[in-house]
Amino acid sequence: MELPEFEIRGAMKIGDEWKPYTKVISAPNEAQARERIYTLMGSKHRIERRLIKIESIKSVNGE
C-alpha cells in the first residue's frame, strides 16, 4: 500500500530572514505529514519547531 503525498508550503527562519519552502512528504495522514516536516526541516537546518511555519498542507494526487 502506497502512502498518500502532501505538499507543504511555509517559511523557516534562518538568521534574521524568513525563507519560504515547499516540500512533498509521504505520510499516512495530514497530522503525520506536519510532524514529519518539523522533523526533517529541524534536522536538516538545525532549527527549532517554533522557527518553522506551515502555511498550507494539501493532498497531492498522482493520478
PDB file of N, CA, C and O in Angstrom:
ATOM      1  N   MET A   1       0.838  -1.180   0.000  1.00  0.00           N
ATOM      2  CA  MET A   1       0.000   0.000   0.000  1.00  0.00           C
ATOM      3  C   MET A   1       0.886   1.248   0.000  1.00  0.00           C
ATOM      4  O   MET A   1       1.801   1.379   0.813  1.00  0.00           O
ATOM      5  N   GLU A   2       0.595   2.151  -0.921  1.00  0.00           N
ATOM      6  CA  GLU A   2       1.359   3.370  -1.043  1.00  0.00           C
ATOM      7  C   GLU A   2       0.789   4.460  -0.147  1.00  0.00           C
ATOM      8  O   GLU A   2      -0.429   4.594  -0.029  1.00  0.00           O
ATOM      9  N   LEU A   3       1.651   5.227   0.474  1.00  0.00           N
ATOM     10  CA  LEU A   3       1.210   6.322   1.327  1.00  0.00           C
ATOM     11  C   LEU A   3       0.823   7.527   0.472  1.00  0.00           C
ATOM     12  O   LEU A   3       1.452   7.784  -0.554  1.00  0.00           O
ATOM     13  N   PRO A   4      -0.202   8.264   0.885  1.00  0.00           N
ATOM     14  CA  PRO A   4      -0.552   9.483   0.154  1.00  0.00           C
ATOM     15  C   PRO A   4       0.547  10.542   0.319  1.00  0.00           C
ATOM     16  O   PRO A   4       1.306  10.520   1.288  1.00  0.00           O
ATOM     17  N   GLU A   5       0.615  11.461  -0.639  1.00  0.00           N
ATOM     18  CA  GLU A   5       1.603  12.529  -0.581  1.00  0.00           C
ATOM     19  C   GLU A   5       0.920  13.850  -0.272  1.00  0.00           C
ATOM     20  O   GLU A   5      -0.207  14.101  -0.696  1.00  0.00           O
ATOM     21  N   PHE A   6       1.628  14.690   0.479  1.00  0.00           N
ATOM     22  CA  PHE A   6       1.127  16.001   0.858  1.00  0.00           C
ATOM     23  C   PHE A   6       2.149  17.053   0.468  1.00  0.00           C
ATOM     24  O   PHE A   6       3.346  16.885   0.703  1.00  0.00           O
ATOM     25  N   GLU A   7       1.672  18.142  -0.132  1.00  0.00           N
ATOM     26  CA  GLU A   7       2.531  19.273  -0.439  1.00  0.00           C
ATOM     27  C   GLU A   7       2.404  20.268   0.708  1.00  0.00           C
ATOM     28  O   GLU A   7       1.306  20.714   1.044  1.00  0.00           O
ATOM     29  N   ILE A   8       3.535  20.606   1.297  1.00  0.00           N
ATOM     30  CA  ILE A   8       3.552  21.515   2.444  1.00  0.00           C
ATOM     31  C   ILE A   8       4.323  22.769   2.048  1.00  0.00           C
ATOM     32  O   ILE A   8       5.453  22.702   1.563  1.00  0.00           O
ATOM     33  N   ARG A   9       3.681  23.916   2.269  1.00  0.00           N
ATOM     34  CA  ARG A   9       4.310  25.203   1.990  1.00  0.00           C
ATOM     35  C   ARG A   9       4.387  25.991   3.284  1.00  0.00           C
ATOM     36  O   ARG A   9       3.495  25.923   4.130  1.00  0.00           O
ATOM     37  N   GLY A  10       5.467  26.736   3.418  1.00  0.00           N
ATOM     38  CA  GLY A  10       5.625  27.552   4.606  1.00  0.00           C
ATOM     39  C   GLY A  10       6.890  28.371   4.544  1.00  0.00           C
ATOM     40  O   GLY A  10       7.414  28.655   3.467  1.00  0.00           O
ATOM     41  N   ALA A  11       7.378  28.751   5.719  1.00  0.00           N
ATOM     42  CA  ALA A  11       8.608  29.531   5.819  1.00  0.00           C
ATOM     43  C   ALA A  11       9.357  29.101   7.066  1.00  0.00           C
ATOM     44  O   ALA A  11       8.764  28.634   8.039  1.00  0.00           O
ATOM     45  N   MET A  12      10.678  29.267   7.018  1.00  0.00           N
ATOM     46  CA  MET A  12      11.509  28.961   8.174  1.00  0.00           C
ATOM     47  C   MET A  12      12.471  30.113   8.390  1.00  0.00           C
ATOM     48  O   MET A  12      12.921  30.747   7.436  1.00  0.00           O
ATOM     49  N   LYS A  13      12.779  30.375   9.634  1.00  0.00           N
ATOM     50  CA  LYS A  13      13.648  31.491   9.957  1.00  0.00           C
ATOM     51  C   LYS A  13      15.082  31.001  10.017  1.00  0.00           C
ATOM     52  O   LYS A  13      15.449  30.173  10.851  1.00  0.00           O
ATOM     53  N   ILE A  14      15.882  31.540   9.106  1.00  0.00           N
ATOM     54  CA  ILE A  14      17.312  31.236   9.078  1.00  0.00           C
ATOM     55  C   ILE A  14      18.035  32.569   9.212  1.00  0.00           C
ATOM     56  O   ILE A  14      17.939  33.431   8.338  1.00  0.00           O
ATOM     57  N   GLY A  15      18.752  32.728  10.304  1.00  0.00           N
ATOM     58  CA  GLY A  15      19.370  34.022  10.591  1.00  0.00           C
ATOM     59  C   GLY A  15      18.283  35.020  10.952  1.00  0.00           C
ATOM     60  O   GLY A  15      17.477  34.776  11.850  1.00  0.00           O
ATOM     61  N   ASP A  16      18.265  36.139  10.252  1.00  0.00           N
ATOM     62  CA  ASP A  16      17.258  37.173  10.501  1.00  0.00           C
ATOM     63  C   ASP A  16      16.137  37.148   9.471  1.00  0.00           C
ATOM     64  O   ASP A  16      15.228  37.977   9.531  1.00  0.00           O
ATOM     65  N   GLU A  17      16.186  36.205   8.519  1.00  0.00           N
ATOM     66  CA  GLU A  17      15.224  36.177   7.426  1.00  0.00           C
ATOM     67  C   GLU A  17      14.317  34.953   7.482  1.00  0.00           C
ATOM     68  O   GLU A  17      14.726  33.878   7.920  1.00  0.00           O
ATOM     69  N   TRP A  18      13.068  35.138   7.025  1.00  0.00           N
ATOM     70  CA  TRP A  18      12.142  34.022   6.846  1.00  0.00           C
ATOM     71  C   TRP A  18      12.271  33.556   5.405  1.00  0.00           C
ATOM     72  O   TRP A  18      11.965  34.309   4.480  1.00  0.00           O
ATOM     73  N   LYS A  19      12.720  32.324   5.207  1.00  0.00           N
ATOM     74  CA  LYS A  19      12.906  31.754   3.871  1.00  0.00           C
ATOM     75  C   LYS A  19      11.736  30.832   3.547  1.00  0.00           C
ATOM     76  O   LYS A  19      11.397  29.967   4.354  1.00  0.00           O
ATOM     77  N   PRO A  20      11.113  31.000   2.378  1.00  0.00           N
ATOM     78  CA  PRO A  20       9.998  30.121   2.005  1.00  0.00           C
ATOM     79  C   PRO A  20      10.493  28.724   1.614  1.00  0.00           C
ATOM     80  O   PRO A  20      11.631  28.561   1.174  1.00  0.00           O
ATOM     81  N   TYR A  21       9.640  27.739   1.778  1.00  0.00           N
ATOM     82  CA  TYR A  21       9.950  26.377   1.351  1.00  0.00           C
ATOM     83  C   TYR A  21       8.684  25.701   0.852  1.00  0.00           C
ATOM     84  O   TYR A  21       7.572  26.079   1.219  1.00  0.00           O
ATOM     85  N   THR A  22       8.873  24.697   0.012  1.00  0.00           N
ATOM     86  CA  THR A  22       7.804  23.811  -0.452  1.00  0.00           C
ATOM     87  C   THR A  22       8.375  22.401  -0.462  1.00  0.00           C
ATOM     88  O   THR A  22       9.422  22.156  -1.062  1.00  0.00           O
ATOM     89  N   LYS A  23       7.701  21.486   0.192  1.00  0.00           N
ATOM     90  CA  LYS A  23       8.146  20.086   0.261  1.00  0.00           C
ATOM     91  C   LYS A  23       6.970  19.163  -0.017  1.00  0.00           C
ATOM     92  O   LYS A  23       5.825  19.482   0.304  1.00  0.00           O
ATOM     93  N   VAL A  24       7.264  18.018  -0.617  1.00  0.00           N
ATOM     94  CA  VAL A  24       6.269  16.963  -0.799  1.00  0.00           C
ATOM     95  C   VAL A  24       6.681  15.810   0.108  1.00  0.00           C
ATOM     96  O   VAL A  24       7.783  15.275  -0.010  1.00  0.00           O
ATOM     97  N   ILE A  25       5.784  15.436   1.009  1.00  0.00           N
ATOM     98  CA  ILE A  25       6.052  14.426   2.032  1.00  0.00           C
ATOM     99  C   ILE A  25       5.055  13.275   1.893  1.00  0.00           C
ATOM    100  O   ILE A  25       3.861  13.505   1.701  1.00  0.00           O
ATOM    101  N   SER A  26       5.543  12.043   1.989  1.00  0.00           N
ATOM    102  CA  SER A  26       4.657  10.875   2.042  1.00  0.00           C
ATOM    103  C   SER A  26       4.333  10.595   3.505  1.00  0.00           C
ATOM    104  O   SER A  26       5.228  10.476   4.341  1.00  0.00           O
ATOM    105  N   ALA A  27       3.039  10.491   3.798  1.00  0.00           N
ATOM    106  CA  ALA A  27       2.609  10.244   5.181  1.00  0.00           C
ATOM    107  C   ALA A  27       1.207   9.638   5.160  1.00  0.00           C
ATOM    108  O   ALA A  27       0.461   9.841   4.202  1.00  0.00           O
ATOM    109  N   PRO A  28       0.843   8.897   6.209  1.00  0.00           N
ATOM    110  CA  PRO A  28      -0.489   8.280   6.250  1.00  0.00           C
ATOM    111  C   PRO A  28      -1.625   9.290   6.372  1.00  0.00           C
ATOM    112  O   PRO A  28      -2.738   9.029   5.914  1.00  0.00           O
ATOM    113  N   ASN A  29      -1.350  10.466   6.998  1.00  0.00           N
ATOM    114  CA  ASN A  29      -2.391  11.485   7.140  1.00  0.00           C
ATOM    115  C   ASN A  29      -1.744  12.858   7.297  1.00  0.00           C
ATOM    116  O   ASN A  29      -0.521  12.976   7.375  1.00  0.00           O
ATOM    117  N   GLU A  30      -2.582  13.892   7.342  1.00  0.00           N
ATOM    118  CA  GLU A  30      -2.091  15.266   7.405  1.00  0.00           C
ATOM    119  C   GLU A  30      -1.321  15.558   8.687  1.00  0.00           C
ATOM    120  O   GLU A  30      -0.320  16.274   8.663  1.00  0.00           O
ATOM    121  N   ALA A  31      -1.783  15.010   9.800  1.00  0.00           N
ATOM    122  CA  ALA A  31      -1.106  15.235  11.082  1.00  0.00           C
ATOM    123  C   ALA A  31       0.311  14.657  11.063  1.00  0.00           C
ATOM    124  O   ALA A  31       1.245  15.280  11.566  1.00  0.00           O
ATOM    125  N   GLN A  32       0.463  13.482  10.489  1.00  0.00           N
ATOM    126  CA  GLN A  32       1.792  12.871  10.381  1.00  0.00           C
ATOM    127  C   GLN A  32       2.685  13.647   9.423  1.00  0.00           C
ATOM    128  O   GLN A  32       3.889  13.765   9.651  1.00  0.00           O
ATOM    129  N   ALA A  33       2.100  14.177   8.351  1.00  0.00           N
ATOM    130  CA  ALA A  33       2.869  15.000   7.404  1.00  0.00           C
ATOM    131  C   ALA A  33       3.413  16.240   8.111  1.00  0.00           C
ATOM    132  O   ALA A  33       4.557  16.638   7.887  1.00  0.00           O
ATOM    133  N   ARG A  34       2.589  16.846   8.966  1.00  0.00           N
ATOM    134  CA  ARG A  34       3.002  18.034   9.735  1.00  0.00           C
ATOM    135  C   ARG A  34       4.185  17.688  10.648  1.00  0.00           C
ATOM    136  O   ARG A  34       5.160  18.436  10.710  1.00  0.00           O
ATOM    137  N   GLU A  35       4.100  16.570  11.347  1.00  0.00           N
ATOM    138  CA  GLU A  35       5.186  16.152  12.240  1.00  0.00           C
ATOM    139  C   GLU A  35       6.459  15.848  11.458  1.00  0.00           C
ATOM    140  O   GLU A  35       7.557  16.187  11.900  1.00  0.00           O
ATOM    141  N   ARG A  36       6.317  15.216  10.311  1.00  0.00           N
ATOM    142  CA  ARG A  36       7.493  14.867   9.507  1.00  0.00           C
ATOM    143  C   ARG A  36       8.203  16.100   8.974  1.00  0.00           C
ATOM    144  O   ARG A  36       9.431  16.115   8.893  1.00  0.00           O
ATOM    145  N   ILE A  37       7.446  17.145   8.604  1.00  0.00           N
ATOM    146  CA  ILE A  37       8.115  18.353   8.097  1.00  0.00           C
ATOM    147  C   ILE A  37       8.895  19.026   9.214  1.00  0.00           C
ATOM    148  O   ILE A  37      10.005  19.508   8.987  1.00  0.00           O
ATOM    149  N   TYR A  38       8.328  19.065  10.427  1.00  0.00           N
ATOM    150  CA  TYR A  38       9.077  19.622  11.558  1.00  0.00           C
ATOM    151  C   TYR A  38      10.363  18.827  11.794  1.00  0.00           C
ATOM    152  O   TYR A  38      11.423  19.409  12.025  1.00  0.00           O
ATOM    153  N   THR A  39      10.267  17.511  11.734  1.00  0.00           N
ATOM    154  CA  THR A  39      11.426  16.651  11.965  1.00  0.00           C
ATOM    155  C   THR A  39      12.488  16.841  10.882  1.00  0.00           C
ATOM    156  O   THR A  39      13.667  17.019  11.187  1.00  0.00           O
ATOM    157  N   LEU A  40      12.068  16.804   9.622  1.00  0.00           N
ATOM    158  CA  LEU A  40      13.020  16.927   8.508  1.00  0.00           C
ATOM    159  C   LEU A  40      13.687  18.294   8.457  1.00  0.00           C
ATOM    160  O   LEU A  40      14.910  18.388   8.352  1.00  0.00           O
ATOM    161  N   MET A  41      12.895  19.344   8.529  1.00  0.00           N
ATOM    162  CA  MET A  41      13.453  20.693   8.418  1.00  0.00           C
ATOM    163  C   MET A  41      14.305  21.032   9.640  1.00  0.00           C
ATOM    164  O   MET A  41      15.359  21.655   9.512  1.00  0.00           O
ATOM    165  N   GLY A  42      13.852  20.625  10.810  1.00  0.00           N
ATOM    166  CA  GLY A  42      14.628  20.881  12.011  1.00  0.00           C
ATOM    167  C   GLY A  42      15.962  20.159  12.000  1.00  0.00           C
ATOM    168  O   GLY A  42      16.980  20.720  12.407  1.00  0.00           O
ATOM    169  N   SER A  43      15.961  18.931  11.541  1.00  0.00           N
ATOM    170  CA  SER A  43      17.183  18.139  11.487  1.00  0.00           C
ATOM    171  C   SER A  43      18.147  18.669  10.424  1.00  0.00           C
ATOM    172  O   SER A  43      19.344  18.805  10.678  1.00  0.00           O
ATOM    173  N   LYS A  44      17.634  18.960   9.266  1.00  0.00           N
ATOM    174  CA  LYS A  44      18.479  19.397   8.147  1.00  0.00           C
ATOM    175  C   LYS A  44      19.078  20.784   8.388  1.00  0.00           C
ATOM    176  O   LYS A  44      20.255  21.011   8.108  1.00  0.00           O
ATOM    177  N   HIS A  45      18.261  21.716   8.912  1.00  0.00           N
ATOM    178  CA  HIS A  45      18.705  23.098   9.061  1.00  0.00           C
ATOM    179  C   HIS A  45      19.052  23.479  10.495  1.00  0.00           C
ATOM    180  O   HIS A  45      19.433  24.618  10.764  1.00  0.00           O
ATOM    181  N   ARG A  46      18.921  22.518  11.421  1.00  0.00           N
ATOM    182  CA  ARG A  46      19.263  22.724  12.828  1.00  0.00           C
ATOM    183  C   ARG A  46      18.495  23.904  13.432  1.00  0.00           C
ATOM    184  O   ARG A  46      19.079  24.768  14.085  1.00  0.00           O
ATOM    185  N   ILE A  47      17.168  23.925  13.202  1.00  0.00           N
ATOM    186  CA  ILE A  47      16.335  24.972  13.763  1.00  0.00           C
ATOM    187  C   ILE A  47      15.212  24.361  14.588  1.00  0.00           C
ATOM    188  O   ILE A  47      14.831  23.208  14.381  1.00  0.00           O
ATOM    189  N   GLU A  48      14.687  25.144  15.522  1.00  0.00           N
ATOM    190  CA  GLU A  48      13.619  24.675  16.404  1.00  0.00           C
ATOM    191  C   GLU A  48      12.265  24.727  15.698  1.00  0.00           C
ATOM    192  O   GLU A  48      12.095  25.438  14.707  1.00  0.00           O
ATOM    193  N   ARG A  49      11.316  23.971  16.219  1.00  0.00           N
ATOM    194  CA  ARG A  49       9.966  23.933  15.650  1.00  0.00           C
ATOM    195  C   ARG A  49       9.317  25.312  15.598  1.00  0.00           C
ATOM    196  O   ARG A  49       8.587  25.619  14.655  1.00  0.00           O
ATOM    197  N   ARG A  50       9.576  26.135  16.593  1.00  0.00           N
ATOM    198  CA  ARG A  50       8.940  27.450  16.634  1.00  0.00           C
ATOM    199  C   ARG A  50       9.430  28.358  15.511  1.00  0.00           C
ATOM    200  O   ARG A  50       8.816  29.390  15.239  1.00  0.00           O
ATOM    201  N   LEU A  51      10.524  27.988  14.859  1.00  0.00           N
ATOM    202  CA  LEU A  51      11.055  28.771  13.747  1.00  0.00           C
ATOM    203  C   LEU A  51      10.639  28.202  12.393  1.00  0.00           C
ATOM    204  O   LEU A  51      11.126  28.645  11.353  1.00  0.00           O
ATOM    205  N   ILE A  52       9.739  27.221  12.408  1.00  0.00           N
ATOM    206  CA  ILE A  52       9.220  26.626  11.177  1.00  0.00           C
ATOM    207  C   ILE A  52       7.724  26.906  11.131  1.00  0.00           C
ATOM    208  O   ILE A  52       6.973  26.447  11.990  1.00  0.00           O
ATOM    209  N   LYS A  53       7.298  27.659  10.129  1.00  0.00           N
ATOM    210  CA  LYS A  53       5.874  27.960   9.959  1.00  0.00           C
ATOM    211  C   LYS A  53       5.321  27.121   8.814  1.00  0.00           C
ATOM    212  O   LYS A  53       5.950  26.982   7.765  1.00  0.00           O
ATOM    213  N   ILE A  54       4.146  26.570   9.032  1.00  0.00           N
ATOM    214  CA  ILE A  54       3.448  25.823   7.985  1.00  0.00           C
ATOM    215  C   ILE A  54       2.255  26.669   7.559  1.00  0.00           C
ATOM    216  O   ILE A  54       1.368  26.953   8.365  1.00  0.00           O
ATOM    217  N   GLU A  55       2.236  27.073   6.287  1.00  0.00           N
ATOM    218  CA  GLU A  55       1.161  27.919   5.785  1.00  0.00           C
ATOM    219  C   GLU A  55       0.033  27.116   5.150  1.00  0.00           C
ATOM    220  O   GLU A  55      -1.136  27.486   5.261  1.00  0.00           O
ATOM    221  N   SER A  56       0.385  26.009   4.482  1.00  0.00           N
ATOM    222  CA  SER A  56      -0.665  25.185   3.870  1.00  0.00           C
ATOM    223  C   SER A  56      -0.190  23.744   3.707  1.00  0.00           C
ATOM    224  O   SER A  56       0.993  23.474   3.496  1.00  0.00           O
ATOM    225  N   ILE A  57      -1.148  22.835   3.813  1.00  0.00           N
ATOM    226  CA  ILE A  57      -0.914  21.413   3.553  1.00  0.00           C
ATOM    227  C   ILE A  57      -2.028  20.952   2.641  1.00  0.00           C
ATOM    228  O   ILE A  57      -3.205  21.096   2.973  1.00  0.00           O
ATOM    229  N   LYS A  58      -1.668  20.393   1.480  1.00  0.00           N
ATOM    230  CA  LYS A  58      -2.707  19.868   0.599  1.00  0.00           C
ATOM    231  C   LYS A  58      -2.283  18.526   0.042  1.00  0.00           C
ATOM    232  O   LYS A  58      -1.099  18.263  -0.172  1.00  0.00           O
ATOM    233  N   SER A  59      -3.258  17.701  -0.183  1.00  0.00           N
ATOM    234  CA  SER A  59      -3.027  16.374  -0.715  1.00  0.00           C
ATOM    235  C   SER A  59      -2.639  16.459  -2.182  1.00  0.00           C
ATOM    236  O   SER A  59      -3.230  17.229  -2.939  1.00  0.00           O
ATOM    237  N   VAL A  60      -1.659  15.680  -2.584  1.00  0.00           N
ATOM    238  CA  VAL A  60      -1.213  15.645  -3.974  1.00  0.00           C
ATOM    239  C   VAL A  60      -1.629  14.306  -4.557  1.00  0.00           C
ATOM    240  O   VAL A  60      -1.215  13.257  -4.065  1.00  0.00           O
ATOM    241  N   ASN A  61      -2.444  14.337  -5.599  1.00  0.00           N
ATOM    242  CA  ASN A  61      -2.880  13.103  -6.253  1.00  0.00           C
ATOM    243  C   ASN A  61      -2.008  12.842  -7.456  1.00  0.00           C
ATOM    244  O   ASN A  61      -1.859  13.710  -8.317  1.00  0.00           O
ATOM    245  N   GLY A  62      -1.428  11.658  -7.529  1.00  0.00           N
ATOM    246  CA  GLY A  62      -0.559  11.306  -8.629  1.00  0.00           C
ATOM    247  C   GLY A  62      -1.301  10.784  -9.842  1.00  0.00           C
ATOM    248  O   GLY A  62      -0.672  10.415 -10.834  1.00  0.00           O
ATOM    249  N   GLU A  63      -2.615  10.743  -9.787  1.00  0.00           N
ATOM    250  CA  GLU A  63      -3.415  10.155 -10.878  1.00  0.00           C
ATOM    251  C   GLU A  63      -3.864  11.218 -11.838  1.00  0.00           C
ATOM    252  O   GLU A  63      -4.546  10.917 -12.818  1.00  0.00           O
TER     253      GLU A  63
END
